[in-house]
Amino acid sequence: MHYPWWYVPFLTSPLLIAVVSVLHVIVSHYAVGGGLFLAVETRYAYRTRNRDYLAYLKEHAWFFILVTVVYGAITGVGIWWTIGLASPLATETLIHTFVFGWGMEYVFFVLEIASAFIFYYYWGRLDPRTHQTIGWIYAISAWISLVLITGITAFMLNPGAWPQNHDFWVGFLNPQFVPQVLARTGGSFLLASLYVYLHATFKVKEPALRNLIEARSARPALAGAILVTVGGLGWYVFLPESAKAALVAASALNVLMVLIFAVTAVVFVMLYLGPYRNPGWLSPGFAILFFTLGVAAISTGEFVREAVRKPYIVYNVVMGNQVLPQEVPNLRQNGYLEGGTWTKALVAAQYPQVMNAGAIDQARLLALPEADQIKLGAVLFQYHCNDCHSATEGFSAVGQMMRGWTPEMIQALVEQPEKVNFFMPPWAGTPQEAQLLTKYLLSIRPPHPAGMYYGDQK
Ligand code: HEC
């Protein structure tokens, strides 16, 4: 409403965010856990004077930098681009609230990159003690950047008392902060070991060294799986009311939740029986399977974490359709098209006949030719519904869900979406605008698919 809308065909913008952010988190967690792995293990290799292990760690550091700094940085910026376009109002709220949080994040990010490069490119040229210190500077700053970004992202799911006082620390140390830091730290340990297994099974041929690598990384992975579970339970306990309700009510989310727990349990048992008890077992194929399961668990977890945030995108602060809850009464009174900077400009430019003393005249909207009413209904759809639904085909397509609905049913849903399904934000427009949207929806709704028996209601 405050910004131009961003149309992503088929996928819809929130699903695009889900794709980009999953591509990012499967590497960003490795950026944290892998840093800790390198710091701890180079220390161990220096201490035990294990030249072979040290040589392997150098090779791993190269792989690590390539994956985290190059791919991780590109996908990280990708998230910014996507959320800024898809959810501009929510992004604006986060920036206003956490500008210093992000300032700190960038400081640690620069520290990370500098220390990662020094750690790798000065390998063998620094004395062991300094080299280890650089490794630890990387590991600690990477973990701090995880903590900082978690405070900000967890805020969206449950901002706690922030809406009452707008205090930076109240927002940052929100009820979801500790559970999510625990889960993400655990996820970092777990994922880092899976990356190590993937890399080492392909790169290391010597059995003794391979067994050492597998055994050393098994413990943090097991500890990581436990932390993920503990953090996950905390996440559930501190979910806001609507998110808990969404989790229980949506069948897709039920299935995904079971899947996450099942896959995490399988990974745990495989880790225990494989690398922990019998290091020799691990082959490249086993490592690929492991890695795939780990990535599946983490991706599903991220997806569910995002999916339950309805009808808000920032709970109690910004609704899923980029409207502030306190704006709703005014929009219902004076109109959604009138309230939006871009929608009003569009109406004034294309339909000057509905303007009256600089404002949109609601009654004149319904005097427009039918085709133009449908066009304006489509604009309302893009703003009011497209943040969660595609129109005729693609993700959660409204046309498909409304197959065979009568005009009365459609109008009832438009006027009170939150009554039909609590996932949806309330209608934020006038009754006339509700009619425009209804006409548009009616124009895209296919007939009843079992028309032979039910009759075509179109
Ligand atoms: C914040 C996200 C969100 C917004 C915005 C939203 N919806 Fe929904 N809507 C949902 C969810 C979630 C469901 C549950 C079905 C699903 O899983 O896709 C749903 C369900 C529906 C259904 C199926 C209802 C049923 O019981 O069969 C229709 C039709 C629908 N929405 C239309 C709309 C229209 C029209 C708008 C715009 C006025 C809209 N939605 C806005 C999230 C949203």
Residues whose N, C-alpha, C, O or C-beta is under 5 A from the ligand:
A	BS01	HEC	K310 P311 G320 N321 H384 C385 C388 S396 V398 M401 M402 V420 N421 F423 M424 P425
